[in-house]
Amino acid sequence: MINPKDRIFFLILCQIILVQNAVFYLFNMEAKKVKDSLVTMTELVLPNDTNLFDNLMGGRLMYWMDIAAALSATKHCGASVVTASVDNLSFQNPIHIGNVVTIHAKVTRAFNTSMEIYLQVWGENPIEQRKYRSNEAFSTFVALNSEGKPQQVPPAMAETEEEKKLYEEALHRRQIRLILDGKLKGKDASEDLKSFFLNS
Ligand SMILES: CC(C)(COP(=O)(O)OP(=O)(O)OC[C@H]1O[C@@H](n2cnc3c(N)ncnc32)[C@H](O)[C@@H]1OP(=O)(O)O)[C@@H](O)C(=O)NCCC(=O)NCCS
């Protein structure tokens, strides 16, 4: 029979170990290189993927983009992820039936539990071997633990000039999307953004 004093001591010890582990986990999360999150997806546009003009349907492309981005986020954080938001998406050039779609997805920056993903989409006529840009977009993914709650993700390490630029700008994009979603007040945004959201 354990006496009450020992039981209390044991419970306190367990709690100290739990807190120690949580602190160790948070402060020792190693940064991951942006290039290690790169995902390239290739698809062929078939009749079932097209609209009445024999071009790729926007919805089908968004579906593929969402999968490529989710894989990239998962590669970065090693956890299950969900789409939190997708920024503005405009289709610059249609992708014709029989052409190849290539989607590049990579993490630009990781915050606490969320990661911003940059997507670039290319179309290619495989017969003429002509490649053209279709569109680009940013989306945000949140890592979830086994209970479906947001969990910490590793920081992203930008190395090239392009990666560093995307990393720096990610902070602004994050603030804008949180303001638009009503989760951040304009007055709490960074100085250069405040002027756009004076009354919010
Ligand atoms: C995304 C989701 C997990 C956020 O949960 P939440 O309860 O709002 O959690 P929090 O407020 O703690 O935010 C968690 C993270 O999400 C980010 N987030 C929340 N809303 C966001 C948005 N609209 N855009 C970008 N990031 C967003 C927060 O900034 C935070 O990131 P951080 O920890 O890096 O700072 C939750 O809203 C959800 O599960 N949504 C449904 C996801 C889904 O089903 N996706 C598929 C849709 S078809």
The ligand as a Gaussian input file, in Angstrom:
#p B3LYP/6-31G(d) Opt

LIG

0 1
 C       -7.508000      25.350000     -39.562000
 C       -7.937000      25.041000     -38.139000
 C       -7.190000      23.796000     -37.636000
 C       -7.570000      26.240000     -37.268000
 O       -8.054000      25.942000     -36.019000
 P       -8.305000      27.087000     -34.919000
 O       -9.140000      26.527000     -33.852000
 O       -8.737000      28.345000     -35.612000
 O       -6.898000      27.180000     -34.307000
 P       -6.051000      28.429000     -33.943000
 O       -6.822000      29.704000     -33.840000
 O       -5.252000      27.982000     -32.764000
 O       -5.106000      28.543000     -35.202000
 C       -4.189000      27.522000     -35.515000
 C       -3.340000      28.014000     -36.645000
 O       -4.159000      28.178000     -37.795000
 C       -3.894000      29.446000     -38.376000
 N       -5.084000      29.894000     -39.067000
 C       -6.333000      29.937000     -38.591000
 N       -7.147000      30.406000     -39.554000
 C       -6.383000      30.674000     -40.638000
 C       -6.646000      31.199000     -41.923000
 N       -7.853000      31.540000     -42.324000
 N       -5.602000      31.334000     -42.770000
 C       -4.365000      30.994000     -42.406000
 N       -4.041000      30.495000     -41.198000
 C       -5.054000      30.344000     -40.320000
 C       -3.559000      30.326000     -37.188000
 O       -2.842000      31.487000     -37.602000
 C       -2.714000      29.390000     -36.366000
 O       -1.403000      29.348000     -36.902000
 P       -0.114000      29.500000     -35.949000
 O       -0.283000      28.497000     -34.826000
 O        1.030000      29.156000     -36.824000
 O       -0.093000      30.909000     -35.439000
 C       -9.487000      24.801000     -38.023000
 O      -10.168000      25.997000     -38.371000
 C       -9.951000      23.675000     -38.892000
 O       -9.833000      22.511000     -38.543000
 N      -10.522000      24.012000     -40.063000
 C      -10.999000      23.002000     -40.998000
 C       -9.836000      22.440000     -41.809000
 C      -10.353000      21.626000     -42.953000
 O      -11.258000      20.841000     -42.795000
 N       -9.780000      21.822000     -44.125000
 C      -10.260000      21.249000     -45.310000
 C      -11.316000      22.151000     -45.820000
 S      -12.160000      21.579000     -47.194000

